[in-house]
Amino acid sequence: MKISCEVIKDLLPLYHDGVCSNESRKVVDEHLTECADCKTELQSMNVILPIANIGQNLNEAESIKKLSKRWRKGKIKSFLKGALIAIITIAVIVVIFSVFGTIRIISCI
């Protein structure tokens, strides 16, 4: 069965990582014996890509971690403040109802 290079190039990343099915692996193997372009494409996947500015990237990552920690702490503080305000509000309402709820209006008719 003749399969186009485009289909094989779609399968090459899976083939390279070893996650394609056995049937796909056989098809790619057969194609690679006949096609030098696809074989070159597969070999180019073994090249390690250079990462520029590693130090800068690590510094930025550290800054983001610190920012995330600060944000998380701020979120917790805000939640606790909101909970405290809600508890105080409920307590004030309960006190108001307990004080004014026992007063009965006496009508003089």
MIBAFI-861770 format. One record per atom (N, C-alpha, C, O): x negated, y negated, z; residue in one letter; atom name; residue number from 1. Coordinates in Angstrom, 1 decimal, padded with zeros to 4 digits. Example, Ala and Ser with C-alpha at 12.3 -4.5 7.8 and 13.67 -1.06 7.14 Angstrom:
<pts>
+--------+--------+--------+--------+-------+-----+
!      u !      v !      w ! residu ! atome ! num !
+--------+--------+--------+--------+-------+-----+
! -013.2 !  005.7 !  007.8 !      a !     N !   1 !
! -012.3 !  004.5 !  007.8 !      a !    CA !   1 !
! -013.2 !  003.3 !  007.8 !      a !     C !   1 !
! -014.2 !  003.3 !  008.5 !      a !     O !   1 !
! -012.8 !  002.2 !  007.1 !      s !     N !   2 !
! -013.7 !  001.1 !  007.1 !      s !    CA !   2 !
! -012.9 !  000.0 !  007.9 !      s !     C !   2 !
! -013.4 ! -001.1 !  008.0 !      s !     O !   2 !
+--------+--------+--------+--------+-------+-----+
</pts>
This chain:
<pts>
+--------+--------+--------+--------+-------+-----+
!      u !      v !      w ! residu ! atome ! num !
+--------+--------+--------+--------+-------+-----+
! -000.8 !  001.2 !  000.0 !      m !     N !   1 !
!  000.0 !  000.0 !  000.0 !      m !    CA !   1 !
! -000.9 ! -001.2 !  000.0 !      m !     C !   1 !
! -001.8 ! -001.4 !  000.8 !      m !     O !   1 !
! -000.7 ! -002.1 ! -000.9 !      k !     N !   2 !
! -001.4 ! -003.4 ! -001.1 !      k !    CA !   2 !
! -000.7 ! -004.5 ! -000.3 !      k !     C !   2 !
!  000.4 ! -004.8 ! -000.6 !      k !     O !   2 !
! -001.5 ! -005.0 !  000.7 !      i !     N !   3 !
! -000.9 ! -006.1 !  001.5 !      i !    CA !   3 !
! -001.7 ! -007.4 !  001.2 !      i !     C !   3 !
! -003.0 ! -007.3 !  001.1 !      i !     O !   3 !
! -001.1 ! -008.5 !  001.1 !      s !     N !   4 !
! -001.8 ! -009.8 !  000.8 !      s !    CA !   4 !
! -002.7 ! -010.2 !  001.9 !      s !     C !   4 !
! -002.5 ! -009.9 !  003.1 !      s !     O !   4 !
! -003.7 ! -011.0 !  001.5 !      c !     N !   5 !
! -004.6 ! -011.6 !  002.5 !      c !    CA !   5 !
! -003.9 ! -012.5 !  003.5 !      c !     C !   5 !
! -004.3 ! -012.5 !  004.6 !      c !     O !   5 !
! -002.8 ! -013.1 !  003.1 !      e !     N !   6 !
! -002.1 ! -014.0 !  004.0 !      e !    CA !   6 !
! -001.5 ! -013.2 !  005.1 !      e !     C !   6 !
! -001.6 ! -013.6 !  006.3 !      e !     O !   6 !
! -001.0 ! -012.1 !  004.8 !      v !     N !   7 !
! -000.4 ! -011.2 !  005.9 !      v !    CA !   7 !
! -001.5 ! -010.7 !  006.8 !      v !     C !   7 !
! -001.4 ! -010.7 !  008.0 !      v !     O !   7 !
! -002.6 ! -010.3 !  006.2 !      i !     N !   8 !
! -003.7 ! -009.8 !  007.0 !      i !    CA !   8 !
! -004.3 ! -010.9 !  007.9 !      i !     C !   8 !
! -004.6 ! -010.6 !  009.0 !      i !     O !   8 !
! -004.4 ! -012.1 !  007.3 !      k !     N !   9 !
! -004.9 ! -013.2 !  008.1 !      k !    CA !   9 !
! -004.0 ! -013.5 !  009.3 !      k !     C !   9 !
! -004.4 ! -014.0 !  010.4 !      k !     O !   9 !
! -002.7 ! -013.3 !  009.1 !      d !     N !  10 !
! -001.7 ! -013.4 !  010.2 !      d !    CA !  10 !
! -002.0 ! -012.4 !  011.3 !      d !     C !  10 !
! -001.8 ! -012.6 !  012.5 !      d !     O !  10 !
! -002.4 ! -011.2 !  010.9 !      l !     N !  11 !
! -002.6 ! -010.1 !  011.8 !      l !    CA !  11 !
! -004.0 ! -010.1 !  012.5 !      l !     C !  11 !
! -004.2 ! -009.5 !  013.5 !      l !     O !  11 !
! -004.9 ! -010.8 !  011.8 !      l !     N !  12 !
! -006.3 ! -010.8 !  012.3 !      l !    CA !  12 !
! -006.5 ! -011.2 !  013.8 !      l !     C !  12 !
! -007.3 ! -010.5 !  014.5 !      l !     O !  12 !
! -005.8 ! -012.2 !  014.3 !      p !     N !  13 !
! -006.0 ! -012.6 !  015.7 !      p !    CA !  13 !
! -005.6 ! -011.4 !  016.6 !      p !     C !  13 !
! -006.2 ! -011.2 !  017.6 !      p !     O !  13 !
! -004.5 ! -010.8 !  016.3 !      l !     N !  14 !
! -004.0 ! -009.6 !  017.1 !      l !    CA !  14 !
! -005.0 ! -008.5 !  017.0 !      l !     C !  14 !
! -005.3 ! -007.8 !  018.0 !      l !     O !  14 !
! -005.5 ! -008.2 !  015.8 !      y !     N !  15 !
! -006.5 ! -007.2 !  015.5 !      y !    CA !  15 !
! -007.8 ! -007.5 !  016.3 !      y !     C !  15 !
! -008.3 ! -006.6 !  017.0 !      y !     O !  15 !
! -008.2 ! -008.7 !  016.2 !      h !     N !  16 !
! -009.4 ! -009.1 !  016.9 !      h !    CA !  16 !
! -009.3 ! -008.9 !  018.4 !      h !     C !  16 !
! -010.3 ! -008.5 !  019.1 !      h !     O !  16 !
! -008.1 ! -009.3 !  019.0 !      d !     N !  17 !
! -007.9 ! -009.1 !  020.4 !      d !    CA !  17 !
! -007.5 ! -007.7 !  020.9 !      d !     C !  17 !
! -007.5 ! -007.4 !  022.1 !      d !     O !  17 !
! -007.3 ! -006.9 !  019.9 !      g !     N !  18 !
! -007.0 ! -005.5 !  020.2 !      g !    CA !  18 !
! -005.6 ! -005.3 !  020.7 !      g !     C !  18 !
! -005.3 ! -004.4 !  021.5 !      g !     O !  18 !
! -004.6 ! -006.1 !  020.3 !      v !     N !  19 !
! -003.3 ! -006.0 !  020.8 !      v !    CA !  19 !
! -002.2 ! -005.7 !  019.7 !      v !     C !  19 !
! -001.0 ! -005.7 !  020.0 !      v !     O !  19 !
! -002.7 ! -005.4 !  018.5 !      c !     N !  20 !
! -001.8 ! -005.0 !  017.5 !      c !    CA !  20 !
! -001.5 ! -003.5 !  017.6 !      c !     C !  20 !
! -002.2 ! -002.8 !  018.3 !      c !     O !  20 !
! -000.4 ! -003.1 !  016.9 !      s !     N !  21 !
!  000.0 ! -001.7 !  016.9 !      s !    CA !  21 !
! -001.1 ! -000.8 !  016.2 !      s !     C !  21 !
! -001.8 ! -001.4 !  015.4 !      s !     O !  21 !
! -001.0 !  000.5 !  016.4 !      n !     N !  22 !
! -001.9 !  001.3 !  015.6 !      n !    CA !  22 !
! -001.7 !  001.3 !  014.1 !      n !     C !  22 !
! -002.7 !  001.3 !  013.4 !      n !     O !  22 !
! -000.5 !  001.2 !  013.7 !      e !     N !  23 !
! -000.2 !  001.1 !  012.3 !      e !    CA !  23 !
! -000.7 ! -000.2 !  011.7 !      e !     C !  23 !
! -001.3 ! -000.1 !  010.6 !      e !     O !  23 !
! -000.6 ! -001.3 !  012.4 !      s !     N !  24 !
! -001.1 ! -002.6 !  011.9 !      s !    CA !  24 !
! -002.7 ! -002.5 !  011.9 !      s !     C !  24 !
! -003.3 ! -003.0 !  010.9 !      s !     O !  24 !
! -003.2 ! -001.9 !  012.9 !      r !     N !  25 !
! -004.7 ! -001.7 !  012.9 !      r !    CA !  25 !
! -005.2 ! -000.9 !  011.7 !      r !     C !  25 !
! -006.2 ! -001.3 !  011.1 !      r !     O !  25 !
! -004.5 !  000.1 !  011.4 !      k !     N !  26 !
! -004.9 !  000.9 !  010.2 !      k !    CA !  26 !
! -004.8 !  000.1 !  008.9 !      k !     C !  26 !
! -005.7 !  000.2 !  008.1 !      k !     O !  26 !
! -003.7 ! -000.6 !  008.8 !      v !     N !  27 !
! -003.5 ! -001.5 !  007.6 !      v !    CA !  27 !
! -004.7 ! -002.5 !  007.5 !      v !     C !  27 !
! -005.2 ! -002.7 !  006.4 !      v !     O !  27 !
! -005.0 ! -003.1 !  008.6 !      v !     N !  28 !
! -006.0 ! -004.2 !  008.6 !      v !    CA !  28 !
! -007.4 ! -003.5 !  008.3 !      v !     C !  28 !
! -008.2 ! -004.1 !  007.5 !      v !     O !  28 !
! -007.6 ! -002.4 !  008.9 !      d !     N !  29 !
! -008.9 ! -001.6 !  008.6 !      d !    CA !  29 !
! -009.1 ! -001.3 !  007.1 !      d !     C !  29 !
! -010.1 ! -001.6 !  006.5 !      d !     O !  29 !
! -008.0 ! -000.8 !  006.5 !      e !     N !  30 !
! -008.0 ! -000.5 !  005.1 !      e !    CA !  30 !
! -008.3 ! -001.8 !  004.3 !      e !     C !  30 !
! -009.1 ! -001.7 !  003.3 !      e !     O !  30 !
! -007.6 ! -002.8 !  004.6 !      h !     N !  31 !
! -007.8 ! -004.1 !  003.9 !      h !    CA !  31 !
! -009.2 ! -004.6 !  004.0 !      h !     C !  31 !
! -009.8 ! -005.1 !  003.0 !      h !     O !  31 !
! -009.8 ! -004.5 !  005.2 !      l !     N !  32 !
! -011.1 ! -005.1 !  005.5 !      l !    CA !  32 !
! -012.2 ! -004.3 !  004.7 !      l !     C !  32 !
! -013.2 ! -004.9 !  004.4 !      l !     O !  32 !
! -012.0 ! -003.1 !  004.4 !      t !     N !  33 !
! -013.0 ! -002.3 !  003.6 !      t !    CA !  33 !
! -013.0 ! -002.9 !  002.1 !      t !     C !  33 !
! -014.0 ! -002.7 !  001.5 !      t !     O !  33 !
! -011.9 ! -003.5 !  001.7 !      e !     N !  34 !
! -011.9 ! -004.0 !  000.3 !      e !    CA !  34 !
! -012.0 ! -005.5 !  000.1 !      e !     C !  34 !
! -012.4 ! -006.0 ! -000.9 !      e !     O !  34 !
! -011.8 ! -006.3 !  001.2 !      c !     N !  35 !
! -011.7 ! -007.7 !  001.1 !      c !    CA !  35 !
! -012.8 ! -008.4 !  001.9 !      c !     C !  35 !
! -012.8 ! -008.3 !  003.2 !      c !     O !  35 !
! -013.8 ! -009.0 !  001.3 !      a !     N !  36 !
! -014.9 ! -009.7 !  001.9 !      a !    CA !  36 !
! -014.4 ! -011.0 !  002.6 !      a !     C !  36 !
! -014.9 ! -011.4 !  003.6 !      a !     O !  36 !
! -013.4 ! -011.7 !  002.0 !      d !     N !  37 !
! -012.9 ! -012.9 !  002.6 !      d !    CA !  37 !
! -012.3 ! -012.7 !  004.0 !      d !     C !  37 !
! -012.6 ! -013.4 !  004.9 !      d !     O !  37 !
! -011.5 ! -011.7 !  004.0 !      c !     N !  38 !
! -010.8 ! -011.4 !  005.3 !      c !    CA !  38 !
! -011.9 ! -010.9 !  006.3 !      c !     C !  38 !
! -011.7 ! -011.1 !  007.5 !      c !     O !  38 !
! -012.9 ! -010.1 !  005.9 !      k !     N !  39 !
! -013.9 ! -009.7 !  006.8 !      k !    CA !  39 !
! -014.7 ! -010.9 !  007.3 !      k !     C !  39 !
! -015.0 ! -010.9 !  008.5 !      k !     O !  39 !
! -014.9 ! -011.8 !  006.5 !      t !     N !  40 !
! -015.6 ! -013.1 !  006.9 !      t !    CA !  40 !
! -014.8 ! -013.8 !  007.9 !      t !     C !  40 !
! -015.2 ! -014.4 !  008.9 !      t !     O !  40 !
! -013.5 ! -013.9 !  007.7 !      e !     N !  41 !
! -012.5 ! -014.5 !  008.6 !      e !    CA !  41 !
! -012.5 ! -013.9 !  009.9 !      e !     C !  41 !
! -012.5 ! -014.5 !  011.0 !      e !     O !  41 !
! -012.6 ! -012.5 !  010.0 !      l !     N !  42 !
! -012.6 ! -011.8 !  011.2 !      l !    CA !  42 !
! -013.9 ! -012.1 !  012.0 !      l !     C !  42 !
! -013.9 ! -012.3 !  013.2 !      l !     O !  42 !
! -015.0 ! -012.1 !  011.2 !      q !     N !  43 !
! -016.3 ! -012.4 !  011.9 !      q !    CA !  43 !
! -016.4 ! -013.8 !  012.4 !      q !     C !  43 !
! -017.0 ! -014.1 !  013.4 !      q !     O !  43 !
! -015.7 ! -014.8 !  011.8 !      s !     N !  44 !
! -015.7 ! -016.1 !  012.3 !      s !    CA !  44 !
! -014.9 ! -016.2 !  013.6 !      s !     C !  44 !
! -015.1 ! -017.2 !  014.4 !      s !     O !  44 !
! -014.1 ! -015.3 !  013.9 !      m !     N !  45 !
! -013.4 ! -015.3 !  015.2 !      m !    CA !  45 !
! -014.3 ! -014.9 !  016.4 !      m !     C !  45 !
! -014.0 ! -015.2 !  017.5 !      m !     O !  45 !
! -015.5 ! -014.4 !  016.1 !      n !     N !  46 !
! -016.4 ! -014.0 !  017.1 !      n !    CA !  46 !
! -017.3 ! -015.2 !  017.6 !      n !     C !  46 !
! -018.0 ! -015.1 !  018.6 !      n !     O !  46 !
! -017.3 ! -016.3 !  016.8 !      v !     N !  47 !
! -018.1 ! -017.5 !  017.1 !      v !    CA !  47 !
! -017.5 ! -018.2 !  018.4 !      v !     C !  47 !
! -016.3 ! -018.4 !  018.4 !      v !     O !  47 !
! -018.4 ! -018.5 !  019.3 !      i !     N !  48 !
! -017.9 ! -019.2 !  020.5 !      i !    CA !  48 !
! -017.9 ! -020.7 !  020.2 !      i !     C !  48 !
! -018.9 ! -021.2 !  019.8 !      i !     O !  48 !
! -016.8 ! -021.3 !  020.4 !      l !     N !  49 !
! -016.6 ! -022.7 !  020.1 !      l !    CA !  49 !
! -017.3 ! -023.5 !  021.2 !      l !     C !  49 !
! -017.1 ! -023.3 !  022.4 !      l !     O !  49 !
! -018.1 ! -024.5 !  020.8 !      p !     N !  50 !
! -018.7 ! -025.4 !  021.8 !      p !    CA !  50 !
! -017.7 ! -026.3 !  022.5 !      p !     C !  50 !
! -016.8 ! -026.8 !  021.9 !      p !     O !  50 !
! -017.9 ! -026.5 !  023.8 !      i !     N !  51 !
! -017.1 ! -027.4 !  024.5 !      i !    CA !  51 !
! -017.9 ! -028.6 !  024.8 !      i !     C !  51 !
! -018.9 ! -028.6 !  025.5 !      i !     O !  51 !
! -017.4 ! -029.7 !  024.3 !      a !     N !  52 !
! -018.1 ! -031.0 !  024.5 !      a !    CA !  52 !
! -017.8 ! -031.6 !  025.9 !      a !     C !  52 !
! -016.6 ! -031.5 !  026.3 !      a !     O !  52 !
! -018.7 ! -032.3 !  026.5 !      n !     N !  53 !
! -018.4 ! -033.1 !  027.7 !      n !    CA !  53 !
! -017.9 ! -032.2 !  028.8 !      n !     C !  53 !
! -016.9 ! -032.5 !  029.4 !      n !     O !  53 !
! -018.6 ! -031.1 !  029.1 !      i !     N !  54 !
! -018.1 ! -030.2 !  030.2 !      i !    CA !  54 !
! -018.0 ! -030.9 !  031.5 !      i !     C !  54 !
! -017.0 ! -030.8 !  032.2 !      i !     O !  54 !
! -019.1 ! -031.7 !  031.8 !      g !     N !  55 !
! -019.1 ! -032.4 !  033.1 !      g !    CA !  55 !
! -017.9 ! -033.4 !  033.2 !      g !     C !  55 !
! -017.3 ! -033.5 !  034.3 !      g !     O !  55 !
! -017.6 ! -034.1 !  032.1 !      q !     N !  56 !
! -016.5 ! -035.0 !  032.1 !      q !    CA !  56 !
! -015.2 ! -034.3 !  032.3 !      q !     C !  56 !
! -014.3 ! -034.7 !  033.1 !      q !     O !  56 !
! -015.0 ! -033.2 !  031.7 !      n !     N !  57 !
! -013.8 ! -032.4 !  031.8 !      n !    CA !  57 !
! -013.6 ! -031.9 !  033.2 !      n !     C !  57 !
! -012.5 ! -031.9 !  033.7 !      n !     O !  57 !
! -014.7 ! -031.4 !  033.9 !      l !     N !  58 !
! -014.6 ! -031.0 !  035.2 !      l !    CA !  58 !
! -014.3 ! -032.1 !  036.2 !      l !     C !  58 !
! -013.5 ! -031.9 !  037.1 !      l !     O !  58 !
! -014.9 ! -033.3 !  035.9 !      n !     N !  59 !
! -014.5 ! -034.5 !  036.8 !      n !    CA !  59 !
! -013.1 ! -034.8 !  036.6 !      n !     C !  59 !
! -012.4 ! -035.1 !  037.6 !      n !     O !  59 !
! -012.6 ! -034.8 !  035.4 !      e !     N !  60 !
! -011.2 ! -035.1 !  035.2 !      e !    CA !  60 !
! -010.3 ! -034.1 !  035.9 !      e !     C !  60 !
! -009.2 ! -034.4 !  036.4 !      e !     O !  60 !
! -010.6 ! -032.8 !  035.8 !      a !     N !  61 !
! -009.9 ! -031.8 !  036.4 !      a !    CA !  61 !
! -009.8 ! -032.0 !  037.9 !      a !     C !  61 !
! -008.8 ! -031.8 !  038.6 !      a !     O !  61 !
! -011.0 ! -032.4 !  038.5 !      e !     N !  62 !
! -011.0 ! -032.6 !  040.0 !      e !    CA !  62 !
! -010.1 ! -033.8 !  040.3 !      e !     C !  62 !
! -009.5 ! -033.8 !  041.4 !      e !     O !  62 !
! -010.2 ! -034.8 !  039.5 !      s !     N !  63 !
! -009.3 ! -036.0 !  039.8 !      s !    CA !  63 !
! -007.9 ! -035.6 !  039.7 !      s !     C !  63 !
! -007.1 ! -036.1 !  040.6 !      s !     O !  63 !
! -007.5 ! -034.8 !  038.8 !      i !     N !  64 !
! -006.1 ! -034.4 !  038.7 !      i !    CA !  64 !
! -005.7 ! -033.5 !  039.9 !      i !     C !  64 !
! -004.6 ! -033.6 !  040.4 !      i !     O !  64 !
! -006.6 ! -032.7 !  040.4 !      k !     N !  65 !
! -006.3 ! -031.9 !  041.6 !      k !    CA !  65 !
! -006.1 ! -032.8 !  042.8 !      k !     C !  65 !
! -005.1 ! -032.6 !  043.5 !      k !     O !  65 !
! -006.9 ! -033.8 !  042.9 !      k !     N !  66 !
! -006.7 ! -034.7 !  044.1 !      k !    CA !  66 !
! -005.4 ! -035.5 !  044.0 !      k !     C !  66 !
! -004.7 ! -035.6 !  044.9 !      k !     O !  66 !
! -005.1 ! -035.9 !  042.8 !      l !     N !  67 !
! -003.8 ! -036.6 !  042.5 !      l !    CA !  67 !
! -002.7 ! -035.7 !  042.8 !      l !     C !  67 !
! -001.7 ! -036.2 !  043.4 !      l !     O !  67 !
! -002.8 ! -034.5 !  042.4 !      s !     N !  68 !
! -001.7 ! -033.5 !  042.7 !      s !    CA !  68 !
! -001.5 ! -033.3 !  044.2 !      s !     C !  68 !
! -000.4 ! -033.2 !  044.6 !      s !     O !  68 !
! -002.6 ! -033.2 !  044.9 !      k !     N !  69 !
! -002.5 ! -033.0 !  046.4 !      k !    CA !  69 !
! -001.8 ! -034.2 !  047.0 !      k !     C !  69 !
! -000.9 ! -034.1 !  047.9 !      k !     O !  69 !
! -002.3 ! -035.4 !  046.6 !      r !     N !  70 !
! -001.7 ! -036.6 !  047.1 !      r !    CA !  70 !
! -000.2 ! -036.7 !  046.8 !      r !     C !  70 !
!  000.6 ! -037.1 !  047.7 !      r !     O !  70 !
!  000.2 ! -036.4 !  045.6 !      w !     N !  71 !
!  001.6 ! -036.4 !  045.2 !      w !    CA !  71 !
!  002.4 ! -035.4 !  046.0 !      w !     C !  71 !
!  003.5 ! -035.7 !  046.5 !      w !     O !  71 !
!  001.8 ! -034.2 !  046.2 !      r !     N !  72 !
!  002.5 ! -033.2 !  047.0 !      r !    CA !  72 !
!  002.8 ! -033.6 !  048.5 !      r !     C !  72 !
!  003.8 ! -033.5 !  049.0 !      r !     O !  72 !
!  001.7 ! -034.2 !  049.1 !      k !     N !  73 !
!  001.8 ! -034.7 !  050.4 !      k !    CA !  73 !
!  002.9 ! -035.9 !  050.5 !      k !     C !  73 !
!  003.7 ! -035.9 !  051.4 !      k !     O !  73 !
!  002.9 ! -036.7 !  049.5 !      g !     N !  74 !
!  003.9 ! -037.8 !  049.4 !      g !    CA !  74 !
!  005.3 ! -037.3 !  049.3 !      g !     C !  74 !
!  006.2 ! -037.8 !  049.9 !      g !     O !  74 !
!  005.4 ! -036.2 !  048.6 !      k !     N !  75 !
!  006.7 ! -035.6 !  048.4 !      k !    CA !  75 !
!  007.2 ! -035.0 !  049.7 !      k !     C !  75 !
!  008.4 ! -035.2 !  050.0 !      k !     O !  75 !
!  006.3 ! -034.4 !  050.4 !      i !     N !  76 !
!  006.7 ! -033.8 !  051.7 !      i !    CA !  76 !
!  007.1 ! -034.9 !  052.7 !      i !     C !  76 !
!  008.1 ! -034.8 !  053.4 !      i !     O !  76 !
!  006.3 ! -036.0 !  052.7 !      k !     N !  77 !
!  006.6 ! -037.1 !  053.6 !      k !    CA !  77 !
!  007.9 ! -037.7 !  053.3 !      k !     C !  77 !
!  008.7 ! -038.0 !  054.2 !      k !     O !  77 !
!  008.2 ! -037.9 !  052.0 !      s !     N !  78 !
!  009.5 ! -038.5 !  051.6 !      s !    CA !  78 !
!  010.7 ! -037.6 !  052.0 !      s !     C !  78 !
!  011.7 ! -038.0 !  052.5 !      s !     O !  78 !
!  010.5 ! -036.3 !  051.9 !      f !     N !  79 !
!  011.5 ! -035.3 !  052.3 !      f !    CA !  79 !
!  011.8 ! -035.4 !  053.8 !      f !     C !  79 !
!  012.9 ! -035.4 !  054.2 !      f !     O !  79 !
!  010.7 ! -035.5 !  054.6 !      l !     N !  80 !
!  010.8 ! -035.5 !  056.0 !      l !    CA !  80 !
!  011.5 ! -036.8 !  056.4 !      l !     C !  80 !
!  012.3 ! -036.9 !  057.3 !      l !     O !  80 !
!  011.1 ! -037.9 !  055.8 !      k !     N !  81 !
!  011.8 ! -039.2 !  056.1 !      k !    CA !  81 !
!  013.3 ! -039.2 !  055.8 !      k !     C !  81 !
!  014.1 ! -039.6 !  056.6 !      k !     O !  81 !
!  013.6 ! -038.6 !  054.7 !      g !     N !  82 !
!  015.0 ! -038.5 !  054.3 !      g !    CA !  82 !
!  015.8 ! -037.6 !  055.3 !      g !     C !  82 !
!  016.9 ! -037.9 !  055.6 !      g !     O !  82 !
!  015.2 ! -036.5 !  055.7 !      a !     N !  83 !
!  015.8 ! -035.6 !  056.7 !      a !    CA !  83 !
!  016.0 ! -036.4 !  058.0 !      a !     C !  83 !
!  017.1 ! -036.2 !  058.6 !      a !     O !  83 !
!  015.0 ! -037.1 !  058.4 !      l !     N !  84 !
!  015.1 ! -037.8 !  059.7 !      l !    CA !  84 !
!  016.2 ! -038.9 !  059.6 !      l !     C !  84 !
!  017.0 ! -039.1 !  060.6 !      l !     O !  84 !
!  016.2 ! -039.6 !  058.5 !      i !     N !  85 !
!  017.3 ! -040.7 !  058.3 !      i !    CA !  85 !
!  018.7 ! -040.0 !  058.3 !      i !     C !  85 !
!  019.6 ! -040.5 !  058.9 !      i !     O !  85 !
!  018.8 ! -038.9 !  057.7 !      a !     N !  86 !
!  020.1 ! -038.2 !  057.7 !      a !    CA !  86 !
!  020.5 ! -037.7 !  059.1 !      a !     C !  86 !
!  021.7 ! -037.8 !  059.4 !      a !     O !  86 !
!  019.5 ! -037.2 !  059.8 !      i !     N !  87 !
!  019.9 ! -036.7 !  061.2 !      i !    CA !  87 !
!  020.3 ! -037.9 !  062.1 !      i !     C !  87 !
!  021.2 ! -037.8 !  062.8 !      i !     O !  87 !
!  019.5 ! -039.0 !  062.0 !      i !     N !  88 !
!  019.9 ! -040.2 !  062.8 !      i !    CA !  88 !
!  021.3 ! -040.7 !  062.4 !      i !     C !  88 !
!  022.0 ! -041.1 !  063.3 !      i !     O !  88 !
!  021.5 ! -040.8 !  061.1 !      t !     N !  89 !
!  022.8 ! -041.3 !  060.6 !      t !    CA !  89 !
!  024.0 ! -040.4 !  061.2 !      t !     C !  89 !
!  025.0 ! -040.9 !  061.6 !      t !     O !  89 !
!  023.8 ! -039.1 !  061.1 !      i !     N !  90 !
!  024.8 ! -038.1 !  061.6 !      i !    CA !  90 !
!  025.0 ! -038.3 !  063.1 !      i !     C !  90 !
!  026.1 ! -038.3 !  063.6 !      i !     O !  90 !
!  023.9 ! -038.5 !  063.8 !      a !     N !  91 !
!  024.0 ! -038.7 !  065.3 !      a !    CA !  91 !
!  024.7 ! -040.0 !  065.6 !      a !     C !  91 !
!  025.6 ! -040.0 !  066.5 !      a !     O !  91 !
!  024.4 ! -041.1 !  064.9 !      v !     N !  92 !
!  025.2 ! -042.3 !  065.1 !      v !    CA !  92 !
!  026.6 ! -042.1 !  064.8 !      v !     C !  92 !
!  027.5 ! -042.6 !  065.6 !      v !     O !  92 !
!  027.0 ! -041.5 !  063.8 !      i !     N !  93 !
!  028.4 ! -041.2 !  063.5 !      i !    CA !  93 !
!  029.1 ! -040.4 !  064.5 !      i !     C !  93 !
!  030.2 ! -040.7 !  064.9 !      i !     O !  93 !
!  028.4 ! -039.4 !  065.0 !      v !     N !  94 !
!  029.0 ! -038.5 !  066.1 !      v !    CA !  94 !
!  029.2 ! -039.4 !  067.3 !      v !     C !  94 !
!  030.2 ! -039.3 !  068.0 !      v !     O !  94 !
!  028.2 ! -040.2 !  067.7 !      v !     N !  95 !
!  028.4 ! -041.1 !  068.9 !      v !    CA !  95 !
!  029.5 ! -042.0 !  068.7 !      v !     C !  95 !
!  030.3 ! -042.2 !  069.6 !      v !     O !  95 !
!  029.6 ! -042.6 !  067.6 !      i !     N !  96 !
!  030.7 ! -043.6 !  067.3 !      i !    CA !  96 !
!  032.1 ! -042.9 !  067.4 !      i !     C !  96 !
!  033.0 ! -043.4 !  068.0 !      i !     O !  96 !
!  032.2 ! -041.7 !  066.8 !      f !     N !  97 !
!  033.5 ! -041.0 !  066.9 !      f !    CA !  97 !
!  033.8 ! -040.5 !  068.3 !      f !     C !  97 !
!  034.9 ! -040.5 !  068.7 !      f !     O !  97 !
!  032.7 ! -040.2 !  069.1 !      s !     N !  98 !
!  033.0 ! -039.7 !  070.4 !      s !    CA !  98 !
!  033.4 ! -040.8 !  071.4 !      s !     C !  98 !
!  034.2 ! -040.7 !  072.3 !      s !     O !  98 !
!  032.8 ! -042.0 !  071.1 !      v !     N !  99 !
!  033.2 ! -043.2 !  072.0 !      v !    CA !  99 !
!  034.5 ! -043.7 !  071.6 !      v !     C !  99 !
!  035.4 ! -043.9 !  072.4 !      v !     O !  99 !
!  034.8 ! -043.9 !  070.3 !      f !     N ! 100 !
!  036.0 ! -044.5 !  069.9 !      f !    CA ! 100 !
!  037.1 ! -043.5 !  069.7 !      f !     C ! 100 !
!  038.3 ! -043.9 !  069.5 !      f !     O ! 100 !
!  036.8 ! -042.3 !  069.6 !      g !     N ! 101 !
!  037.8 ! -041.2 !  069.4 !      g !    CA ! 101 !
!  038.6 ! -041.0 !  070.7 !      g !     C ! 101 !
!  039.7 ! -040.5 !  070.7 !      g !     O ! 101 !
!  038.0 ! -041.3 !  071.9 !      t !     N ! 102 !
!  038.7 ! -041.0 !  073.2 !      t !    CA ! 102 !
!  039.5 ! -042.2 !  073.6 !      t !     C ! 102 !
!  040.4 ! -042.0 !  074.5 !      t !     O ! 102 !
!  039.4 ! -043.3 !  073.0 !      i !     N ! 103 !
!  040.2 ! -044.5 !  073.3 !      i !    CA ! 103 !
!  041.6 ! -044.3 !  072.7 !      i !     C ! 103 !
!  041.7 ! -044.1 !  071.5 !      i !     O ! 103 !
!  042.6 ! -044.4 !  073.5 !      r !     N ! 104 !
!  043.9 ! -044.3 !  073.0 !      r !    CA ! 104 !
!  044.7 ! -045.6 !  073.1 !      r !     C ! 104 !
!  044.5 ! -046.4 !  074.0 !      r !     O ! 104 !
!  045.4 ! -045.9 !  072.1 !      i !     N ! 105 !
!  046.1 ! -047.1 !  072.0 !      i !    CA ! 105 !
!  047.4 ! -046.9 !  072.8 !      i !     C ! 105 !
!  048.2 ! -046.0 !  072.4 !      i !     O ! 105 !
!  047.6 ! -047.7 !  073.8 !      i !     N ! 106 !
!  048.9 ! -047.6 !  074.5 !      i !    CA ! 106 !
!  049.8 ! -048.6 !  074.0 !      i !     C ! 106 !
!  049.5 ! -049.8 !  074.0 !      i !     O ! 106 !
!  050.9 ! -048.2 !  073.6 !      s !     N ! 107 !
!  051.9 ! -049.1 !  073.1 !      s !    CA ! 107 !
!  052.9 ! -049.4 !  074.2 !      s !     C ! 107 !
!  053.4 ! -048.5 !  074.9 !      s !     O ! 107 !
!  053.3 ! -050.6 !  074.3 !      c !     N ! 108 !
!  054.2 ! -051.1 !  075.3 !      c !    CA ! 108 !
!  055.6 ! -051.4 !  074.6 !      c !     C ! 108 !
!  055.9 ! -052.5 !  074.2 !      c !     O ! 108 !
!  056.3 ! -050.4 !  074.4 !      i !     N ! 109 !
!  057.6 ! -050.6 !  073.8 !      i !    CA ! 109 !
!  058.7 ! -050.3 !  074.8 !      i !     C ! 109 !
!  059.9 ! -050.4 !  074.4 !      i !     O ! 109 !
+--------+--------+--------+--------+-------+-----+
</pts>
